[in-house]
Amino acid sequence: MMLKDLLLGRLLFTRIFMLTAGFLLTAVGVAVIYAAGHPAPLEPQTPYLNTETPDEADTQPAETETSTTSSEWAAKLASLWKKQIFYVLIGLVGMITVNIIGYRRLGPVSYGLYAAVLVLLAILLVDMVVDIPFVPYREGRARRWIEFSIGSHTFFQIQPSEFCKIAFILALAYYLRYRKNYRRLLGLIGPFALTFLAMVLILLEPDLGTVILMMPILFAMLFAAGAKGWHLLLVIGLALLTSPILWMSMRDYQRMRIASLVLQSPKVRALAREHPTFARILVGRPERLYNWKEGGGYQLLQAKQAIASGGLFGYGFARGPYVQDDFFFLPDKHNDFVFAIVAHQFGLVGCLFILLLYGVIFAAGMEIAWRNTDPFGRLVAVGITTMFAVQVFVNIGMTLGLMPITGLTLPFISYGGSSLLTNYIALGLLNSIGQYRPFSVAQKPFEFLPETS
């Protein structure tokens, strides 16, 4: 009955294709996570990969970010696929629940949902001053999770910044749905306030990936709502102006990850060694330049090598040096850098299949937005589609060394409960918006008469 309710309504084939693409991406994710913890036995003639010859200045002794081997890491990942399946089931419950409720009912409570998420984000920051038992401090770096545990046993944990994405989209869409004051400069105060309040709280955790996601969503939703061109340029300008502030407020390890994008160039590394001031701006501590390949740039270089070695068809499921061999080690192959392992096992053909599935979701999201004349529904659909698109673009880009490393997960594929639940809620919202018959009162949404001022 619930499955029937999920499929009832308009745009049936569009929604079926969209949901199928989401389920297939999830299946790929579970398979890759399983392979990471259960590699096939290593064959004696496994070929070694060509490694980059380091430049002279990079061969100095340096501390390595991790000393764990692939086999030890595989043992740690062995049970994660079971947890991921559990998260999938929770995600399906979330998606079905959203459809039962209906997206229209979420509009009036969107501000409350957004406020509740902001409270959770604020609780994480309170832990900086007062130790809160259910807020763990992971890896000495971040406060991003709220744990529910008894003694040493953790039942589950949530990451508020993940749920903030959906709450932010709902609140912003509800604010913009019937207004046209945002077409004036002062009217942008509301959308900017909703955006920057969440950005500041999330940045202090810190969670740079989610912060980077907020401005593109704001831009896309203002564009869909009919904001003036120069107001959209203002959004871009503010994003550029806040970049130096964000950069200087980052911790050294965060700057190192992002700087890895340009540190791939030997010329940039040489310039930074010759000019200590530039090095401090770029990576914080100049000495980090000498262990870049073993430190901040390690995962990037290994991910690129894993992708390149996959060739056209890859090594096959649960096979390949980065899955089987201790000599080749990619720590976050189940999470942020999961796309590298997809390419390693399934090659270019597998990558194109993944991109095709994401393309189906993007196209379906945009058609749902276009075909729905309810302003709130259209804006939510645009916001969610933008969220998915930016995450895919940034995650795959950083894996290829074309975008800075920010920690954004790959939707439906990367390991993580909060991330997967958020993705399925978003998919459920798109499905719900597509189901409802559009209605129109007075003029079409976001169409305005010529303005004199």
SEDREN-83149 format. One record per residue (C-alpha): residue number from 0; residue in three letters; x, y, z. Coordinates in nm, 4 decimals, m for minus. Layout:
<sites>
NUM; ALA; X; Y; Z
...
</sites>
This chain:
<sites>
0; MET; 0.0000; 0.0000; 0.0000
1; MET; 0.2825; 0.2377; 0.0847
2; LEU; 0.4553; 0.1581; m0.2451
3; LYS; 0.1278; 0.2313; m0.4244
4; ASP; 0.1010; 0.5657; m0.2457
5; LEU; 0.4597; 0.6399; m0.3509
6; LEU; 0.3775; 0.5966; m0.7195
7; LEU; 0.0310; 0.7531; m0.7371
8; GLY; m0.0104; 1.0888; m0.9059
9; ARG; 0.1374; 1.2838; m1.1950
10; LEU; 0.4675; 1.2454; m1.3829
11; LEU; 0.4688; 0.8720; m1.3114
12; PHE; 0.7461; 0.7701; m1.5510
13; THR; 0.9647; 1.0667; m1.4531
14; ARG; 0.9376; 0.9714; m1.0880
15; ILE; 0.9903; 0.5997; m1.1553
16; PHE; 1.3122; 0.6747; m1.3451
17; MET; 1.4256; 0.9108; m1.0675
18; LEU; 1.3549; 0.6641; m0.7863
19; THR; 1.5137; 0.3764; m0.9798
20; ALA; 1.8284; 0.5835; m1.0352
21; GLY; 1.8467; 0.6588; m0.6620
22; PHE; 1.8044; 0.2909; m0.5701
23; LEU; 2.0686; 0.1792; m0.8219
24; LEU; 2.3168; 0.4365; m0.6900
25; THR; 2.2498; 0.3084; m0.3384
26; ALA; 2.3101; m0.0503; m0.4522
27; VAL; 2.6436; 0.0537; m0.6050
28; GLY; 2.7342; 0.2260; m0.2780
29; VAL; 2.6570; m0.0804; m0.0674
30; ALA; 2.8550; m0.3008; m0.3087
31; VAL; 3.1613; m0.0750; m0.3005
32; ILE; 3.1485; m0.0477; 0.0796
33; TYR; 3.1222; m0.4279; 0.1004
34; ALA; 3.4217; m0.4669; m0.1324
35; ALA; 3.6264; m0.2255; 0.0804
36; GLY; 3.5838; m0.4558; 0.3802
37; HIS; 3.5887; m0.7876; 0.1923
38; PRO; 3.8555; m0.7699; m0.0813
39; ALA; 3.9082; m1.0725; m0.3042
40; PRO; 4.2208; m1.2793; m0.2296
41; LEU; 4.5316; m1.1181; m0.3764
42; GLU; 4.6675; m1.2951; m0.6803
43; PRO; 5.0463; m1.3520; m0.6903
44; GLN; 5.0950; m1.1584; m1.0156
45; THR; 4.9056; m0.8432; m0.9138
46; PRO; 5.0768; m0.5628; m1.1134
47; TYR; 5.2135; m0.2629; m0.9340
48; LEU; 5.1172; 0.0791; m1.0518
49; ASN; 5.3461; 0.3471; m1.1791
50; THR; 5.3993; 0.6007; m0.9063
51; GLU; 5.4937; 0.9616; m0.9543
52; THR; 5.8585; 1.0377; m0.8976
53; PRO; 5.8716; 1.2964; m0.6196
54; ASP; 6.0660; 1.6131; m0.6663
55; GLU; 6.3812; 1.6556; m0.4732
56; ALA; 6.2378; 1.8875; m0.2115
57; ASP; 5.9537; 1.6473; m0.1349
58; THR; 6.1793; 1.3574; m0.0382
59; GLN; 6.2712; 1.4911; 0.3039
60; PRO; 6.1628; 1.2800; 0.6015
61; ALA; 5.8071; 1.3617; 0.6948
62; GLU; 5.5290; 1.2368; 0.9126
63; THR; 5.2528; 1.0482; 0.7325
64; GLU; 4.8849; 1.1214; 0.7999
65; THR; 4.8143; 0.7540; 0.8464
66; SER; 5.0199; 0.4417; 0.9072
67; THR; 4.7291; 0.1974; 0.8824
68; THR; 4.7586; m0.0698; 0.6118
69; SER; 4.4857; m0.1732; 0.3685
70; SER; 4.4299; m0.5077; 0.5420
71; GLU; 4.3924; m0.3406; 0.8829
72; TRP; 4.1596; m0.0831; 0.7327
73; ALA; 3.9569; m0.3562; 0.5590
74; ALA; 3.9058; m0.5230; 0.8972
75; LYS; 3.7672; m0.1949; 1.0315
76; LEU; 3.5353; m0.1609; 0.7316
77; ALA; 3.4185; m0.5242; 0.7288
78; SER; 3.0825; m0.4596; 0.8976
79; LEU; 3.0042; m0.1184; 0.7490
80; TRP; 2.8019; m0.2616; 0.4611
81; LYS; 2.5517; m0.4037; 0.7112
82; LYS; 2.5195; m0.0647; 0.8758
83; GLN; 2.4761; 0.0974; 0.5365
84; ILE; 2.1874; m0.1391; 0.4559
85; PHE; 2.0300; m0.0451; 0.7892
86; TYR; 2.0711; 0.3226; 0.6960
87; VAL; 1.9075; 0.2494; 0.3592
88; LEU; 1.6046; 0.1041; 0.5384
89; ILE; 1.5853; 0.4103; 0.7631
90; GLY; 1.6171; 0.6286; 0.4544
91; LEU; 1.3298; 0.4468; 0.2834
92; VAL; 1.1146; 0.5017; 0.5912
93; GLY; 1.2042; 0.8714; 0.5780
94; MET; 1.1205; 0.8927; 0.2071
95; ILE; 0.7845; 0.7177; 0.2507
96; THR; 0.7006; 0.9315; 0.5555
97; VAL; 0.7630; 1.2504; 0.3591
98; ASN; 0.5300; 1.1261; 0.0862
99; ILE; 0.2581; 1.0369; 0.3360
100; ILE; 0.2815; 1.3805; 0.4954
101; GLY; 0.3055; 1.5623; 0.1605
102; TYR; 0.5421; 1.8486; 0.0852
103; ARG; 0.2674; 2.1115; 0.1188
104; ARG; 0.2209; 2.0394; 0.4889
105; LEU; 0.5915; 2.0950; 0.5503
106; GLY; 0.5739; 2.4590; 0.4361
107; PRO; 0.3962; 2.6022; 0.7442
108; VAL; 0.6350; 2.4192; 0.9800
109; SER; 0.9515; 2.4869; 0.7763
110; TYR; 1.0676; 2.7756; 0.9968
111; GLY; 1.0230; 2.5563; 1.3038
112; LEU; 1.2218; 2.2734; 1.1441
113; TYR; 1.4957; 2.5164; 1.0487
114; ALA; 1.5053; 2.6630; 1.4009
115; ALA; 1.5267; 2.3132; 1.5522
116; VAL; 1.8264; 2.2278; 1.3327
117; LEU; 1.9945; 2.5566; 1.4277
118; VAL; 1.9478; 2.4647; 1.7944
119; LEU; 2.1213; 2.1310; 1.7318
120; LEU; 2.4060; 2.3133; 1.5561
121; ALA; 2.4323; 2.5541; 1.8510
122; ILE; 2.4540; 2.2586; 2.0937
123; LEU; 2.7621; 2.1364; 1.9070
124; LEU; 2.9261; 2.4753; 1.9602
125; VAL; 2.8364; 2.4852; 2.3300
126; ASP; 3.0590; 2.1791; 2.3671
127; MET; 3.3552; 2.4069; 2.2936
128; VAL; 3.2915; 2.5772; 2.6286
129; VAL; 3.1168; 2.3111; 2.8364
130; ASP; 3.1857; 1.9415; 2.7831
131; ILE; 2.8648; 1.7735; 2.6657
132; PRO; 2.8780; 1.3927; 2.6967
133; PHE; 2.6761; 1.3229; 2.3801
134; VAL; 2.8899; 1.5488; 2.1576
135; PRO; 3.2088; 1.3624; 2.0576
136; TYR; 3.5236; 1.5459; 1.9488
137; ARG; 3.6335; 1.3414; 1.6482
138; GLU; 3.9986; 1.3128; 1.5514
139; GLY; 4.0792; 1.6164; 1.7616
140; ARG; 3.9304; 1.8277; 1.4848
141; ALA; 3.5540; 1.8498; 1.4600
142; ARG; 3.2299; 1.8563; 1.6575
143; ARG; 2.9756; 1.7483; 1.3967
144; TRP; 2.7807; 1.4639; 1.5569
145; ILE; 2.5339; 1.4097; 1.8384
146; GLU; 2.5563; 1.0582; 1.9815
147; PHE; 2.2887; 0.8575; 2.1591
148; SER; 2.4654; 0.5981; 2.3707
149; ILE; 2.4571; 0.4103; 2.7004
150; GLY; 2.7955; 0.3471; 2.8555
151; SER; 3.0395; 0.2539; 2.5820
152; HIS; 2.7687; 0.1378; 2.3406
153; THR; 2.6542; 0.3911; 2.0803
154; PHE; 2.3061; 0.3195; 1.9434
155; PHE; 2.3077; 0.5846; 1.6728
156; GLN; 2.4357; 0.9310; 1.5934
157; ILE; 2.3163; 1.2199; 1.3812
158; GLN; 2.4984; 1.4944; 1.1949
159; PRO; 2.2851; 1.8128; 1.2208
160; SER; 2.4605; 1.9867; 0.9305
161; GLU; 2.3259; 1.7173; 0.6937
162; PHE; 1.9669; 1.7803; 0.7984
163; CYS; 2.0315; 2.1526; 0.7799
164; LYS; 2.0454; 2.1236; 0.4008
165; ILE; 1.6815; 2.0133; 0.3774
166; ALA; 1.5591; 2.2466; 0.6521
167; PHE; 1.7321; 2.5414; 0.4841
168; ILE; 1.5777; 2.4629; 0.1439
169; LEU; 1.2280; 2.4301; 0.2940
170; ALA; 1.2573; 2.7529; 0.4958
171; LEU; 1.4003; 2.9544; 0.2056
172; ALA; 1.1370; 2.8226; m0.0352
173; TYR; 0.8586; 2.9090; 0.2094
174; TYR; 1.0008; 3.2598; 0.2538
175; LEU; 1.0235; 3.3217; m0.1219
176; ARG; 0.7038; 3.1483; m0.2343
177; TYR; 0.4706; 3.4485; m0.2728
178; ARG; 0.6999; 3.7412; m0.2050
179; LYS; 0.8436; 3.9799; m0.4537
180; ASN; 1.0223; 4.2097; m0.2078
181; TYR; 1.3413; 4.0093; m0.2679
182; ARG; 1.3445; 4.1765; m0.6084
183; ARG; 1.4536; 4.4870; m0.4197
184; LEU; 1.7893; 4.5170; m0.2458
185; LEU; 1.6476; 4.5370; 0.1080
186; GLY; 1.4333; 4.2328; 0.0379
187; LEU; 1.7469; 4.0204; 0.0113
188; ILE; 1.8126; 4.0624; 0.3837
189; GLY; 1.5765; 3.7741; 0.4682
190; PRO; 1.7300; 3.5159; 0.2315
191; PHE; 2.0841; 3.6213; 0.3273
192; ALA; 2.0010; 3.6005; 0.6989
193; LEU; 1.8637; 3.2476; 0.6584
194; THR; 2.1764; 3.1492; 0.4668
195; PHE; 2.4539; 3.3107; 0.6696
196; LEU; 2.3127; 3.2092; 1.0079
197; ALA; 2.3458; 2.8427; 0.9166
198; MET; 2.6791; 2.8964; 0.7396
199; VAL; 2.8414; 3.0519; 1.0469
200; LEU; 2.7216; 2.7773; 1.2819
201; ILE; 2.8325; 2.5010; 1.0455
202; LEU; 3.1687; 2.6653; 0.9741
203; LEU; 3.2508; 2.6669; 1.3453
204; GLU; 3.2035; 2.2879; 1.3762
205; PRO; 3.3869; 2.2901; 1.1279
206; ASP; 3.2123; 2.1390; 0.8220
207; LEU; 3.3452; 2.3219; 0.5180
208; GLY; 3.1690; 2.1029; 0.2630
209; THR; 2.8183; 2.1951; 0.3774
210; VAL; 2.9153; 2.5624; 0.4031
211; ILE; 3.0256; 2.5659; 0.0400
212; LEU; 2.6916; 2.4108; m0.0581
213; MET; 2.4729; 2.6896; 0.0842
214; MET; 2.5522; 2.9754; m0.1537
215; PRO; 2.4860; 2.7804; m0.4772
216; ILE; 2.1499; 2.6727; m0.3355
217; LEU; 2.0656; 3.0350; m0.2470
218; PHE; 2.1701; 3.1487; m0.5950
219; ALA; 1.9644; 2.8813; m0.7752
220; MET; 1.6509; 2.9403; m0.5695
221; LEU; 1.6693; 3.3192; m0.6096
222; PHE; 1.7196; 3.2683; m0.9830
223; ALA; 1.4169; 3.0369; m1.0031
224; ALA; 1.2108; 3.2846; m0.8024
225; GLY; 1.2894; 3.5621; m1.0506
226; ALA; 1.5458; 3.7716; m0.8682
227; LYS; 1.7038; 4.0497; m1.0697
228; GLY; 2.0287; 3.9825; m1.2499
229; TRP; 2.2344; 4.2300; m1.0517
230; HIS; 2.1016; 4.0827; m0.7272
231; LEU; 2.2311; 3.7444; m0.8402
232; LEU; 2.5651; 3.9075; m0.9165
233; LEU; 2.5555; 4.0375; m0.5593
234; VAL; 2.5225; 3.6795; m0.4338
235; ILE; 2.8284; 3.5812; m0.6365
236; GLY; 3.0158; 3.8898; m0.5148
237; LEU; 2.9391; 3.8160; m0.1498
238; ALA; 3.0527; 3.4574; m0.1953
239; LEU; 3.3831; 3.5832; m0.3370
240; LEU; 3.4236; 3.8488; m0.0669
241; THR; 3.3654; 3.6007; 0.2143
242; SER; 3.6137; 3.3526; 0.0672
243; PRO; 3.9239; 3.5206; 0.2198
244; ILE; 3.7496; 3.5366; 0.5581
245; LEU; 3.6602; 3.1687; 0.5370
246; TRP; 4.0142; 3.0876; 0.4268
247; MET; 4.1840; 3.2696; 0.7146
248; SER; 3.9409; 3.1224; 0.9691
249; MET; 4.0231; 2.7659; 0.8633
250; ARG; 4.2506; 2.5412; 1.0600
251; ASP; 4.5812; 2.4372; 0.9090
252; TYR; 4.4635; 2.0886; 0.8083
253; GLN; 4.1598; 2.2365; 0.6314
254; ARG; 4.3727; 2.4827; 0.4395
255; MET; 4.6106; 2.2020; 0.3503
256; ARG; 4.3304; 1.9963; 0.1990
257; ILE; 4.2017; 2.2822; m0.0138
258; ALA; 4.5509; 2.4034; m0.1054
259; SER; 4.6221; 2.0535; m0.2363
260; LEU; 4.4361; 2.1573; m0.5507
261; VAL; 4.7145; 2.4012; m0.6473
262; LEU; 4.9950; 2.2134; m0.4732
263; GLN; 4.9670; 1.9480; m0.7426
264; SER; 5.1764; 2.1908; m0.9483
265; PRO; 5.5534; 2.1675; m0.8785
266; LYS; 5.5810; 2.5363; m0.9726
267; VAL; 5.3379; 2.6391; m0.6991
268; ARG; 5.5203; 2.4242; m0.4440
269; ALA; 5.8543; 2.5784; m0.5457
270; LEU; 5.7087; 2.9296; m0.5224
271; ALA; 5.5705; 2.8592; m0.1751
272; ARG; 5.9100; 2.7309; m0.0566
273; GLU; 6.0813; 3.0441; m0.1833
274; HIS; 5.8281; 3.2809; m0.0227
275; PRO; 5.7416; 3.1889; 0.3388
276; THR; 5.4636; 3.4512; 0.3580
277; PHE; 5.2871; 3.2936; 0.0617
278; ALA; 5.3393; 2.9508; 0.2192
279; ARG; 5.1798; 3.0650; 0.5485
280; ILE; 4.8777; 3.2045; 0.3640
281; LEU; 4.8485; 2.8888; 0.1576
282; VAL; 4.9000; 2.6101; 0.4120
283; GLY; 4.9414; 2.7751; 0.7529
284; ARG; 5.2703; 2.6180; 0.8550
285; PRO; 5.5404; 2.6289; 0.5816
286; GLU; 5.6915; 2.2975; 0.6946
287; ARG; 5.3761; 2.1244; 0.5713
288; LEU; 5.5004; 2.1786; 0.2164
289; TYR; 5.7746; 1.9220; 0.2681
290; ASN; 5.5390; 1.6380; 0.3590
291; TRP; 5.2583; 1.7330; 0.1252
292; LYS; 5.2603; 1.4034; m0.0644
293; GLU; 5.2513; 1.2020; 0.2571
294; GLY; 5.0197; 1.4439; 0.4410
295; GLY; 4.7474; 1.6692; 0.3046
296; GLY; 4.7905; 1.5562; m0.0551
297; TYR; 4.8151; 1.1837; 0.0155
298; GLN; 4.4516; 1.0895; m0.0452
299; LEU; 4.4268; 1.3144; m0.3506
300; LEU; 4.7287; 1.1586; m0.5211
301; GLN; 4.6228; 0.8052; m0.4303
302; ALA; 4.2666; 0.8691; m0.5517
303; LYS; 4.3895; 0.9968; m0.8896
304; GLN; 4.6140; 0.6934; m0.9254
305; ALA; 4.3290; 0.4586; m0.8339
306; ILE; 4.1064; 0.6188; m1.0999
307; ALA; 4.3758; 0.6143; m1.3685
308; SER; 4.4612; 0.2488; m1.3024
309; GLY; 4.0988; 0.1408; m1.3533
310; GLY; 4.1229; 0.1909; m1.7283
311; LEU; 3.8176; 0.1232; m1.9420
312; PHE; 3.6555; m0.1655; m1.7522
313; GLY; 3.8397; m0.1679; m1.4172
314; TYR; 3.9849; m0.4570; m1.2179
315; GLY; 3.6462; m0.6052; m1.1310
316; PHE; 3.4371; m0.6252; m0.8162
317; ALA; 3.6431; m0.6416; m0.4937
318; ARG; 3.9623; m0.6466; m0.6985
319; GLY; 4.2452; m0.4078; m0.7720
320; PRO; 4.5536; m0.2914; m0.5810
321; TYR; 4.3630; m0.0245; m0.3858
322; VAL; 4.1169; m0.2856; m0.2648
323; GLN; 4.3439; m0.5888; m0.2194
324; ASP; 4.7041; m0.4772; m0.1680
325; ASP; 4.8551; m0.3214; 0.1466
326; PHE; 5.1065; m0.1332; m0.0674
327; PHE; 4.8284; 0.0869; m0.2106
328; PHE; 4.6197; 0.2527; 0.0572
329; LEU; 4.3275; 0.4965; 0.0242
330; PRO; 4.1797; 0.5563; 0.3724
331; ASP; 3.8448; 0.7193; 0.2821
332; LYS; 3.7622; 0.4832; m0.0015
333; HIS; 3.4212; 0.4106; 0.1552
334; ASN; 3.3292; 0.7738; 0.2094
335; ASP; 3.4605; 1.0973; 0.0559
336; PHE; 3.6764; 0.9202; m0.2057
337; VAL; 3.4378; 0.6378; m0.2896
338; PHE; 3.4222; 0.7469; m0.6551
339; ALA; 3.7910; 0.6592; m0.6930
340; ILE; 3.7172; 0.2993; m0.5892
341; VAL; 3.4177; 0.2855; m0.8235
342; ALA; 3.6514; 0.3849; m1.1097
343; HIS; 3.9200; 0.1452; m0.9845
344; GLN; 3.6867; m0.1564; m0.9872
345; PHE; 3.4548; m0.0726; m1.2788
346; GLY; 3.6629; 0.1617; m1.4954
347; LEU; 3.5442; 0.4402; m1.7232
348; VAL; 3.2344; 0.2424; m1.8205
349; GLY; 3.1277; 0.2163; m1.4569
350; CYS; 3.1892; 0.5885; m1.4010
351; LEU; 2.9775; 0.6795; m1.7048
352; PHE; 2.6975; 0.4593; m1.5711
353; ILE; 2.7110; 0.6413; m1.2367
354; LEU; 2.7042; 0.9807; m1.4095
355; LEU; 2.4088; 0.8660; m1.6217
356; LEU; 2.2126; 0.7770; m1.3074
357; TYR; 2.2869; 1.1161; m1.1539
358; GLY; 2.1862; 1.2782; m1.4825
359; VAL; 1.8481; 1.1028; m1.4592
360; ILE; 1.7931; 1.2462; m1.1102
361; PHE; 1.8955; 1.5976; m1.2197
362; ALA; 1.6718; 1.5878; m1.5277
363; ALA; 1.3782; 1.4493; m1.3295
364; GLY; 1.4224; 1.7135; m1.0596
365; MET; 1.4216; 1.9947; m1.3129
366; GLU; 1.1171; 1.8543; m1.4945
367; ILE; 0.9297; 1.8247; m1.1650
368; ALA; 1.0185; 2.1865; m1.0853
369; TRP; 0.9183; 2.3067; m1.4321
370; ARG; 0.5866; 2.1195; m1.4416
371; ASN; 0.4699; 2.2315; m1.0960
372; THR; 0.3189; 2.5800; m1.0745
373; ASP; 0.3023; 2.5810; m0.6942
374; PRO; 0.5728; 2.8349; m0.6009
375; PHE; 0.6746; 2.6513; m0.2835
376; GLY; 0.6983; 2.3132; m0.4572
377; ARG; 0.8915; 2.4540; m0.7513
378; LEU; 1.1471; 2.6246; m0.5276
379; VAL; 1.1972; 2.3159; m0.3109
380; ALA; 1.2529; 2.1062; m0.6240
381; VAL; 1.5082; 2.3561; m0.7576
382; GLY; 1.6887; 2.3682; m0.4215
383; ILE; 1.7086; 1.9896; m0.3881
384; THR; 1.8222; 1.9386; m0.7471
385; THR; 2.0915; 2.2031; m0.6964
386; MET; 2.2003; 2.0348; m0.3725
387; PHE; 2.2462; 1.7018; m0.5497
388; ALA; 2.4197; 1.8576; m0.8495
389; VAL; 2.6709; 2.0586; m0.6451
390; GLN; 2.7544; 1.7616; m0.4232
391; VAL; 2.8171; 1.5354; m0.7209
392; PHE; 3.0186; 1.7992; m0.9067
393; VAL; 3.2362; 1.8877; m0.6060
394; ASN; 3.2880; 1.5307; m0.4832
395; ILE; 3.3859; 1.3880; m0.8206
396; GLY; 3.5866; 1.7015; m0.8991
397; MET; 3.7910; 1.6734; m0.5791
398; THR; 3.8515; 1.3027; m0.6456
399; LEU; 3.9894; 1.3924; m0.9886
400; GLY; 4.2037; 1.6733; m0.8476
401; LEU; 3.9934; 1.9409; m1.0201
402; MET; 3.8172; 2.0764; m0.7095
403; PRO; 3.9415; 2.1435; m0.3552
404; ILE; 3.8948; 1.8690; m0.0965
405; THR; 3.5986; 1.9811; 0.1152
406; GLY; 3.4491; 1.6644; 0.2619
407; LEU; 3.1239; 1.6605; 0.0625
408; THR; 2.9958; 1.3052; 0.0267
409; LEU; 2.8793; 1.1461; m0.2986
410; PRO; 2.4959; 1.1233; m0.2770
411; PHE; 2.3515; 0.7728; m0.2244
412; ILE; 2.6954; 0.6068; m0.2599
413; SER; 2.9176; 0.7351; 0.0238
414; TYR; 2.8911; 0.5678; 0.3626
415; GLY; 2.7003; 0.7562; 0.6311
416; GLY; 2.3608; 0.7402; 0.8023
417; SER; 2.2757; 1.1104; 0.8244
418; SER; 2.3870; 1.1701; 0.4673
419; LEU; 2.1868; 0.8784; 0.3275
420; LEU; 1.8752; 0.9696; 0.5272
421; THR; 1.9000; 1.3293; 0.4038
422; ASN; 1.9324; 1.2087; 0.0434
423; TYR; 1.6262; 0.9867; 0.0707
424; ILE; 1.4196; 1.2590; 0.2369
425; ALA; 1.5202; 1.4900; m0.0489
426; LEU; 1.4246; 1.2222; m0.3034
427; GLY; 1.0932; 1.1764; m0.1242
428; LEU; 1.0255; 1.5492; m0.1402
429; LEU; 1.0922; 1.5527; m0.5147
430; ASN; 0.8581; 1.2562; m0.5576
431; SER; 0.5887; 1.4257; m0.3490
432; ILE; 0.6166; 1.7492; m0.5479
433; GLY; 0.5877; 1.5531; m0.8721
434; GLN; 0.2787; 1.3682; m0.7495
435; TYR; 0.0578; 1.6678; m0.6794
436; ARG; m0.1496; 1.8237; m0.9523
437; PRO; m0.0325; 2.1823; m1.0057
438; PHE; m0.2687; 2.4610; m0.9224
439; SER; m0.2587; 2.8274; m1.0031
440; VAL; m0.4249; 3.1242; m0.8400
441; ALA; m0.4074; 3.4504; m1.0357
442; GLN; m0.0894; 3.4954; m1.2411
443; LYS; 0.1763; 3.2321; m1.2900
444; PRO; 0.4382; 3.2116; m1.0143
445; PHE; 0.7438; 3.4363; m1.0328
446; GLU; 0.6129; 3.6364; m1.3290
447; PHE; 0.6214; 4.0112; m1.2626
448; LEU; 0.5003; 4.3178; m1.4375
449; PRO; 0.7690; 4.5583; m1.5635
450; GLU; 0.9056; 4.7628; m1.2752
451; THR; 0.9824; 5.1284; m1.2914
452; SER; 1.2400; 5.1275; m1.0135
</sites>
